[in-house]
Amino acid sequence: MSTDNVNTAINDVRVLNYNENNPCIYVANLGAYNAGRMVGKWLDLTTFKTVEELKEAVDRIANYLGSIYGDEWAIHDYSNFPDMGENPDLDKVIEVAEKIEEEGFDKINAFLEVYSIEDLDNFEESYCGEWNSFQEYAEDYFDSCYEVPDYLTYYIDYKKFANDLSYDHHEVDASTGGVFIFRSF
């Protein structure tokens, strides 16, 4: 069967022309890949509301021409989605996709640079915002916690306060040039 026929046959799995701004994964038939054939599809994760829907789509890709190539699958690429390896738990894929839809890719990707997928339930507790610098965050944090009379502000060492605060926080570079700040939990 030609590559065009293979791709036409699996196009009904989900929308092929995905929105490049949405979280997407490229699922490939592993047996076909190992045989030198590209049989796979980009899946727009915003179109899947349950893990069962995603599993069905992945199974259709994996089982296409299963008698020739077998029924194994692998995720070979990610777009606007953190790299979870070739064979992630699809329940976790849906969990991360839902969180990205709620919070945005950059925030969740930054969070997952510091924490694991199992920690996603703590995102709201941990996320302190996007700032120009950690120093700016520390000064704002200090000013929101303490009322200092104007005549004493010259005695506040914001740099030392920021240094101490950094022991309980994580800083991840943002694509905008600033930083994302996450509180330890």
C-alpha positions as CSV (number, residue, x, y, z in Angstrom):
1,M,0.0,0.0,0.0
2,S,1.4,3.4,-0.9
3,T,2.1,6.1,1.8
4,D,-0.7,8.2,0.4
5,N,-3.2,5.4,0.9
6,V,-2.0,4.7,4.4
7,N,-2.3,8.4,5.4
8,T,-5.7,8.6,3.8
9,A,-6.9,5.6,5.7
10,I,-5.9,7.0,9.1
11,N,-7.0,10.6,8.4
12,D,-10.3,10.0,10.1
13,V,-8.6,9.4,13.4
14,R,-8.7,13.1,14.2
15,V,-8.1,16.4,12.5
16,L,-4.9,16.3,10.4
17,N,-4.5,20.1,10.0
18,Y,-4.1,20.8,13.7
19,N,-3.9,24.3,15.1
20,E,-0.1,24.8,15.7
21,N,-0.9,26.8,18.8
22,N,-2.7,23.9,20.5
23,P,-1.0,21.1,22.4
24,C,-0.3,18.3,19.9
25,I,1.5,15.0,19.7
26,Y,2.7,12.9,16.7
27,V,1.7,9.3,17.2
28,A,3.5,6.8,14.9
29,N,3.0,3.1,14.2
30,L,6.3,1.8,15.7
31,G,6.5,-1.3,13.5
32,A,6.1,0.7,10.3
33,Y,8.7,3.2,11.6
34,N,11.2,0.4,12.3
35,A,10.5,-0.9,8.8
36,G,11.3,2.6,7.3
37,R,7.8,3.7,6.7
38,M,6.1,6.8,8.2
39,V,2.7,5.8,9.3
40,G,1.4,8.2,11.9
41,K,-0.6,11.3,12.6
42,W,-0.6,14.6,14.5
43,L,-3.3,14.6,17.2
44,D,-4.6,17.9,18.5
45,L,-5.1,17.1,22.2
46,T,-7.7,19.8,22.6
47,T,-10.1,17.6,20.6
48,F,-10.0,14.8,23.1
49,K,-12.0,15.2,26.3
50,T,-11.4,11.8,27.8
51,V,-8.5,9.4,27.9
52,E,-10.7,6.7,26.2
53,E,-11.1,9.0,23.1
54,L,-7.3,9.4,23.0
55,K,-6.6,5.7,23.4
56,E,-9.1,4.9,20.6
57,A,-7.3,7.3,18.3
58,V,-3.8,6.0,19.3
59,D,-5.0,2.4,18.9
60,R,-6.4,3.1,15.4
61,I,-2.9,4.5,14.4
62,A,-1.1,1.6,16.1
63,N,-3.4,-1.1,14.6
64,Y,-3.5,0.2,11.1
65,L,-1.9,-2.5,9.0
66,G,-1.3,-4.4,12.2
67,S,-1.0,-7.7,10.4
68,I,2.1,-6.3,8.6
69,Y,3.6,-3.9,11.2
70,G,2.2,-4.9,14.5
71,D,0.2,-2.8,16.9
72,E,2.8,-0.9,18.8
73,W,2.9,2.9,18.9
74,A,5.2,5.7,19.9
75,I,5.0,9.4,20.3
76,H,7.7,10.8,18.0
77,D,7.1,14.5,18.4
78,Y,5.4,17.1,20.6
79,S,4.2,20.6,19.7
80,N,3.2,23.1,22.5
81,F,3.5,20.2,24.9
82,P,6.2,19.0,27.2
83,D,8.3,16.0,26.0
84,M,7.0,13.0,27.9
85,G,9.0,10.4,26.0
86,E,8.0,7.9,23.4
87,N,5.5,5.9,25.5
88,P,3.9,8.0,28.2
89,D,0.8,7.0,30.2
90,L,-2.0,8.4,28.1
91,D,-3.9,9.3,31.3
92,K,-1.0,11.7,32.1
93,V,-1.0,13.1,28.6
94,I,-4.7,14.1,29.0
95,E,-4.0,15.5,32.4
96,V,-1.2,17.7,31.1
97,A,-3.2,18.7,28.1
98,E,-6.1,19.8,30.3
99,K,-3.8,21.8,32.5
100,I,-2.2,23.5,29.5
101,E,-5.7,24.4,28.2
102,E,-6.4,26.0,31.6
103,E,-3.1,27.7,32.3
104,G,-1.2,27.9,29.0
105,F,1.8,26.0,27.7
106,D,4.6,28.2,28.9
107,K,3.5,28.1,32.5
108,I,2.9,24.4,32.6
109,N,6.1,23.6,30.7
110,A,8.1,25.8,33.2
111,F,6.4,24.1,36.1
112,L,7.4,20.7,34.7
113,E,11.0,21.8,34.5
114,V,11.0,22.0,38.3
115,Y,8.3,19.4,39.3
116,S,6.9,16.2,38.0
117,I,3.5,15.5,36.3
118,E,2.4,13.9,39.6
119,D,2.7,17.4,41.2
120,L,0.3,19.2,38.8
121,D,-2.4,19.3,41.4
122,N,-0.1,21.7,43.3
123,F,0.3,24.1,40.4
124,E,-2.1,26.8,41.8
125,E,-0.4,26.6,45.2
126,S,3.0,26.9,43.8
127,Y,2.7,29.4,40.9
128,C,3.7,33.0,41.9
129,G,3.5,34.6,38.5
130,E,5.7,35.8,35.7
131,W,8.1,38.6,36.7
132,N,10.8,40.6,35.0
133,S,13.2,39.1,37.6
134,F,13.3,37.2,40.9
135,Q,14.4,40.4,42.6
136,E,11.2,42.2,41.4
137,Y,9.1,39.4,42.8
138,A,10.9,39.5,46.1
139,E,10.5,43.2,46.5
140,D,6.8,43.0,45.7
141,Y,6.4,40.0,48.1
142,F,8.1,42.0,50.9
143,D,6.0,45.1,50.3
144,S,2.8,43.0,50.3
145,C,3.7,41.3,53.6
146,Y,5.1,44.1,55.6
147,E,4.2,47.7,56.2
148,V,7.3,49.7,56.6
149,P,7.2,53.4,57.4
150,D,8.8,55.6,54.7
151,Y,11.6,56.7,56.9
152,L,12.7,53.1,57.4
153,T,12.6,51.9,53.8
154,Y,16.3,52.9,53.3
155,Y,17.3,50.3,55.8
156,I,15.6,47.4,54.0
157,D,18.1,45.1,52.2
158,Y,15.9,43.8,49.4
159,K,18.8,41.8,47.8
160,K,19.3,39.8,51.0
161,F,15.6,39.3,51.4
162,A,15.5,38.0,47.8
163,N,18.4,35.7,48.5
164,D,16.7,34.2,51.5
165,L,13.4,33.9,49.7
166,S,15.1,32.0,46.8
167,Y,15.7,29.0,49.1
168,D,11.9,28.3,49.1
169,H,11.2,29.3,45.5
170,H,12.2,28.1,42.0
171,E,12.9,30.4,39.0
172,V,12.4,29.3,35.4
173,D,13.2,31.5,32.4
174,A,10.2,32.6,30.4
175,S,10.1,33.0,26.6
176,T,9.2,36.7,27.1
177,G,12.5,37.4,28.8
178,G,11.2,37.3,32.3
179,V,11.0,34.5,34.8
180,F,8.3,32.2,36.2
181,I,8.4,31.9,39.9
182,F,7.2,28.8,41.8
183,R,6.9,28.4,45.5
184,S,8.2,25.1,47.0
185,F,5.5,22.9,48.5
